[in-house]
Amino acid sequence: MRNCLQWDATDKGMKNPAITETRVRLRTWLAIGYALFIVYASLSPFAGWREQGLDFIEVLHAPFQLTYTAFDAVINLLSYLPFGLLAGLSLRTRFGAVASVIMGLCLGVLLSASMEYLQMYLPTRISSNLDLLINSVGTLTGALLAVSMTSQTWFLSRLTRWRSDLFLHGKETDFGLALLALWMFGQVNPVLPLLGNVFISEASRKPFAVQPQASFDWWESGAVTLNLLMLGTLMMTLLRVPRNLINVLLPVLGMVVLAKFITAALLLKSWALLLWVNSEAMLGMLLGMLLLGSALSFRRIWALRFGVAVTLTYLIIVNLVLDNSTPSAATSIYHWRYGHLLNYNGLAQTITLVFPLLLLFHLWRTWDVKSGDVRENGGA
């Protein structure tokens, strides 16, 4: 196994080009991925495009909407704050603090303005200059937060050391870590069962009313098992020592469970708070953990082959066997009625569909480009 790379300037007084490049790549992947989330949420369902006789200059000069609510403002600000943060962190590796903030703000304004311009051609959307202003404020807040974080050299030093000790370096690893973040983001949705992909569509009911007992769905449990195996395989390709998989996997699952519980508490009706924890998910996770424990003895090359087989099987089951419900099927268990929730569910559905395909691409790149590294680190 290769020795860990040297630390960056905060540790040794000089920058390590490999680590700096790794930072840029990973942060750039995350920023691009989040920008795509914004595009999806702003333009979905990508249908009904037509000219509505609007002029973008007039939209920019129009009086601020009097019907604009505080909820709308908070949602827009929080939606663009992560983009400003990720863009600022990426730019900060190459530019100074002031330049990073200005360039990050410009990217956010450009992204928001593009979305508002395109929304003029969607009858279901409203192009708003106030949206543009709030989005820009969110981006600026995120960029300033990024500069503040990078000034904490002790924190970055420890984070860099932890990342270098735990994960491999290289383009494939950076893409894989971004893919891991994508998977976690999709799993946070509380109307998807834990590690599942079928929306919970239980009808609204009165508190404490008894519901008919549904039959156990073995296919759904199998999908949960395969989802966990895909996650485990992905992490095995990223870790320097694959035997550390369980030590890393459990905190990742713990963060997903905590985030899922918090979003459920905020968004769902009280009686639906724990619907995402079902018997199919529990059995699927148990089987997945047992199979992952057995897979730890695999050489990396066999782990890749195992991951490809698992992913292809998952694609077959979720697309040809399971009866996937639509994003709108879960709206009855929300206690909010904002249109953002349908976009949120649609985004989660898109992630569950795209993640296996991106994982296959990642496994192919790791297999093809770094086959020498795979054999060298196999079974380490």
Buried (B, 14 or more C-beta within 10 A) or exposed (E): EEEEBEBBBBBEEEBBEBBBBBBBBBBBBBBBBBBBBBBBBBBBEEEEEEEEEEEBEEBBEEEEEEEBEEEBBEBBBEBBBBBBBBBBBBBBBEBEBEEBBBBBBBBBBEBBBBBBBBBBBBEEBEBBBBBBBBBBBBBBBBBBBBBEBBEEEEEBBEBBBEBBEBBBBBBBBBBBBBBBBBBBBBBBBBBBBBBBBBBBBBEEBEEEEEEEEEEEBEBBBBBBBBBBBBBBBBBBBBBBEBEBBEEBBEEBBEEBBEBBBEBBEEBBBEBBBEBBBBEBBBBBBBBBBEBBEEBBEBBBBBBBBBBBEBBEBBBEBBEEEBEBBEBEBBBBBBEEEBEBBBBBBBBBBBBBBBBBEBBBEBBEBBBEEBEEBBEEBBBE
